[in-house]
Structures are given as C-alpha cells and as structure tokens.
Amino acid sequence: MSRGGEVTGGGPAGGGEALVGVVLVSHSGPVAESVAALAVGLAGGGAKAPVAAAGGTPDGGLGTSAELITEAARRVDRGAGVALLVDLGSAVLTVKALIAEGDELPAGARLVDAPFVEGAVAAVVTASAGADLDAVAAAAGEAYGYRKE
C-alpha cells in the first residue's frame, strides 16, 4: 500500500449506491495507512466504503499535506459525502482550511470530531453499511465514549 493510497476499491455497490468515503489524515504516512488497513480489516476485510490514507508530506516526511488530503478525498468521493478523520492539531487546521476554501474538497466533505483509531473503525463500518454522512460522523464521534476499564 502506498502513501496516500486508497485502501478499498469502494466502487458504487448494489447497482450504483452512493457511499460515504472516509479519509484518514495523519502526520505519518505509515500511521494513516495502518489505521486504514485496521479499519477495513475490522469491517470484515471487504468494506464497501472507499477508504484512503492521507499521511505525511509528499516527499514522505512527517507533516500534513493539503495536496494529499485533497487527492484522497477526491478518490473516495462516491456522491454521499466524505468523512475526514484526523490525528493531531495541524491536521485539523489543514482540513478546516480546505473546507473553508470551499473548492478544494468534494461537496459534502466534513471534518469529523472523533478519536483517530476507534473513530476510523466506526466510520468505515458504518459507511460500509450504507449509512449517510450524518450517521457516519455520529458513529465515529461516539467512539469518544468507548470505555477501556
């Protein structure tokens, strides 16, 4: 899997069903790719929803790239919106700036307030079930409440 690559084919299922795409934005390409692979695997390995990792910089370094995020969002856009989950502060700022610009990301792209790993799993599972963007964002956000004790 290459940095910034799509993890699932995620084409329209069931005769053209529009699906929410999921983009995982991290400061590290390998982290974004690993979380994407984990989420797809936990969604049954054959997640229908398109998932893409947008991690690091174009030269493979640590950081956040508006270019990689935009490319990933366009790749997973299937007409039902794109959920963007992020890891750290400047990733949040970069996605917010892209959304504010209004023409870089696909229509319906949304920054989702959720924990990165748990939220990614919830988002991919929910999107793969055919849920709309509001339901995908809600499921990912609910991951804040997962208790580990």
Phi, psi and chi 1 to 4 in degrees:
 res  aa     phi    psi   chi1   chi2   chi3   chi4
   1 MET       -  131.4 -177.0  178.2   -5.2      -
   2 SER   -95.4  156.9   63.8      -      -      -
   3 ARG   -58.4  128.8 -178.7 -177.9   41.9   79.8
   4 GLY    79.5    9.8      -      -      -      -
   5 GLY   -85.4  162.0      -      -      -      -
   6 GLU   -81.4  137.9 -168.9  168.0  -20.3      -
   7 VAL   -90.2  -33.8  176.5      -      -      -
   8 THR  -124.0  155.8   65.1      -      -      -
   9 GLY   -65.4  -49.7      -      -      -      -
  10 GLY    57.0   25.0      -      -      -      -
  11 GLY   -63.7  166.2      -      -      -      -
  12 PRO   -54.8  130.3  -25.6   33.7      -      -
  13 ALA  -104.3  161.3      -      -      -      -
  14 GLY    58.1   42.9      -      -      -      -
  15 GLY    78.0   35.5      -      -      -      -
  16 GLY   102.1   16.4      -      -      -      -
  17 GLU   -59.3  127.3  174.6 -174.0    7.4      -
  18 ALA   -76.9  134.6      -      -      -      -
  19 LEU  -123.1  149.5  -65.9  168.1      -      -
  20 VAL   -72.1  131.6  172.9      -      -      -
  21 GLY   -90.8  154.0      -      -      -      -
  22 VAL  -125.9  128.7  178.6      -      -      -
  23 VAL  -117.6  129.4  175.5      -      -      -
  24 LEU  -108.1  114.7  -58.0  174.8      -      -
  25 VAL  -106.6  119.5 -179.1      -      -      -
  26 SER  -132.3  161.5  174.2      -      -      -
  27 HIS   -73.5  -10.1  -76.1   67.9      -      -
  28 SER  -126.6  125.6  164.5      -      -      -
  29 GLY   -56.9  -49.8      -      -      -      -
  30 PRO   -61.4  -35.0  -27.1   36.0      -      -
  31 VAL   -65.6  -48.3  168.1      -      -      -
  32 ALA   -59.4  -44.3      -      -      -      -
  33 GLU   -65.6  -40.7  -68.7  170.5   12.5      -
  34 SER   -67.4  -41.8  -64.9      -      -      -
  35 VAL   -66.8  -38.9  172.1      -      -      -
  36 ALA   -62.1  -45.8      -      -      -      -
  37 ALA   -63.6  -39.7      -      -      -      -
  38 LEU   -62.7  -47.7  175.3   67.9      -      -
  39 ALA   -61.9  -44.4      -      -      -      -
  40 VAL   -63.7  -43.1  168.2      -      -      -
  41 GLY   -62.2  -42.2      -      -      -      -
  42 LEU   -75.6  -15.0  -68.3  175.9      -      -
  43 ALA   -86.6   10.6      -      -      -      -
  44 GLY   104.3    6.1      -      -      -      -
  45 GLY    77.5  -21.6      -      -      -      -
  46 GLY  -119.4   43.4      -      -      -      -
  47 ALA   -53.1  133.1      -      -      -      -
  48 LYS   -76.4  -34.2  -66.5 -171.0  -39.0 -178.0
  49 ALA   -68.4  138.1      -      -      -      -
  50 PRO   -72.3  133.6   25.1  -30.6      -      -
  51 VAL  -129.9  135.0 -179.5      -      -      -
  52 ALA  -136.0  145.0      -      -      -      -
  53 ALA   -96.3  136.7      -      -      -      -
  54 ALA  -131.7   82.9      -      -      -      -
  55 GLY  -120.2  144.7      -      -      -      -
  56 GLY    73.6 -161.9      -      -      -      -
  57 THR  -105.9  164.4   60.6      -      -      -
  58 PRO   -57.1  -26.9  -28.7   37.0      -      -
  59 ASP   -90.4    7.6   65.2   -0.8      -      -
  60 GLY    91.3    2.9      -      -      -      -
  61 GLY   -82.9  179.6      -      -      -      -
  62 LEU   -81.2  140.5  -65.6  174.7      -      -
  63 GLY   147.7 -168.7      -      -      -      -
  64 THR  -127.7  133.7  -54.7      -      -      -
  65 SER  -120.4  117.3  165.7      -      -      -
  66 ALA   -59.3  -37.1      -      -      -      -
  67 GLU   -62.4  -47.1  176.3 -175.4  -25.7      -
  68 LEU   -66.4  -37.8  -67.8  177.8      -      -
  69 ILE   -64.8  -46.7  -64.6  165.5      -      -
  70 THR   -61.2  -45.5  -59.9      -      -      -
  71 GLU   -61.5  -43.9  -70.6  171.5    3.0      -
  72 ALA   -63.6  -43.7      -      -      -      -
  73 ALA   -62.7  -39.9      -      -      -      -
  74 ARG   -67.4  -36.7  -71.0  178.8 -179.8  158.2
  75 ARG   -65.7  -35.1  -83.0 -164.6  -45.2  -84.3
  76 VAL   -95.3   -2.9  -58.9      -      -      -
  77 ASP   -69.1  117.6 -178.8   22.5      -      -
  78 ARG  -121.4   17.1  -59.8  -67.0 -172.4  -86.7
  79 GLY    96.8   -2.5      -      -      -      -
  80 ALA  -113.8   10.2      -      -      -      -
  81 GLY   104.1  166.4      -      -      -      -
  82 VAL  -131.4  124.0  175.6      -      -      -
  83 ALA   -93.3  123.6      -      -      -      -
  84 LEU  -108.9  119.1  -65.1  116.7      -      -
  85 LEU  -110.0  138.3  -74.9   84.7      -      -
  86 VAL  -126.9  160.4  -60.0      -      -      -
  87 ASP   -95.8  -52.3   63.6   -4.5      -      -
  88 LEU  -132.8  174.3  -58.7  170.2      -      -
  89 GLY   -43.2  -56.0      -      -      -      -
  90 SER   -71.2  -22.5   67.5      -      -      -
  91 ALA   -66.3  -40.4      -      -      -      -
  92 VAL   -60.7  -48.7  173.9      -      -      -
  93 LEU   -62.7  -39.9  -63.3  175.3      -      -
  94 THR   -64.8  -45.4  -57.7      -      -      -
  95 VAL   -65.5  -42.3  170.2      -      -      -
  96 LYS   -60.1  -40.5  -78.0 -176.3  174.9 -177.0
  97 ALA   -65.5  -41.4      -      -      -      -
  98 LEU   -63.5  -41.0  -73.1  168.6      -      -
  99 ILE   -65.6  -41.7  -69.8  171.0      -      -
 100 ALA   -64.3  -34.8      -      -      -      -
 101 GLU   -63.0  -33.3  -71.9  173.6   19.1      -
 102 GLY    80.9  -14.4      -      -      -      -
 103 ASP  -123.0   -0.2   60.5  -11.7      -      -
 104 GLU   -87.9  -39.5  -65.2  -65.1  -41.9      -
 105 LEU   -98.3  157.1  -64.0  174.4      -      -
 106 PRO   -61.2  153.6  -19.0   28.6      -      -
 107 ALA   -57.5  137.4      -      -      -      -
 108 GLY    86.7    7.9      -      -      -      -
 109 ALA   -73.4  137.9      -      -      -      -
 110 ARG  -139.8  134.1 -178.8 -173.2  -55.9  177.6
 111 LEU   -75.7  126.4  173.7   61.1      -      -
 112 VAL  -105.8  125.9  174.9      -      -      -
 113 ASP   -82.8  100.4 -176.2   15.0      -      -
 114 ALA  -158.4  155.9      -      -      -      -
 115 PRO   -64.0  144.7   18.0  -24.5      -      -
 116 PHE   -63.1  -54.2 -167.9   59.6      -      -
 117 VAL   -75.4  -57.1  175.9      -      -      -
 118 GLU   -62.4  -39.8  -65.0   92.7  -26.9      -
 119 GLY   -65.3  -37.7      -      -      -      -
 120 ALA   -62.3  -44.7      -      -      -      -
 121 VAL   -61.6  -49.1  171.8      -      -      -
 122 ALA   -61.6  -40.6      -      -      -      -
 123 ALA   -65.1  -45.3      -      -      -      -
 124 VAL   -67.7  -43.0  171.6      -      -      -
 125 VAL   -61.3  -46.0  168.1      -      -      -
 126 THR   -68.3  -43.7  -54.8      -      -      -
 127 ALA   -63.6  -37.5      -      -      -      -
 128 SER   -67.1  -23.4  -68.7      -      -      -
 129 ALA   -80.7   -2.6      -      -      -      -
 130 GLY    91.9   11.5      -      -      -      -
 131 ALA   -68.0  157.9      -      -      -      -
 132 ASP   -81.0  174.7   65.9   14.4      -      -
 133 LEU   -61.6  -38.1 -176.1   56.7      -      -
 134 ASP   -61.0  -43.2  -72.8  -22.9      -      -
 135 ALA   -69.0  -37.5      -      -      -      -
 136 VAL   -64.2  -45.8  170.2      -      -      -
 137 ALA   -63.7  -41.3      -      -      -      -
 138 ALA   -64.5  -44.4      -      -      -      -
 139 ALA   -62.1  -43.4      -      -      -      -
 140 ALA   -64.0  -43.7      -      -      -      -
 141 GLY   -64.6  -33.4      -      -      -      -
 142 GLU   -63.5  -17.7  -73.1  172.7    8.4      -
 143 ALA   -64.3  -18.1      -      -      -      -
 144 TYR   -61.0  -26.4  -83.8  127.0      -      -
 145 GLY   -88.7   -1.9      -      -      -      -
 146 TYR   -63.5  119.8  -64.5  167.1      -      -
 147 ARG   -89.2  141.0  -59.2  -64.5  -51.8  164.9
 148 LYS  -116.3   19.3  -63.1  179.5 -178.1  174.5
 149 GLU  -131.1      -   55.6  179.2   23.3      -
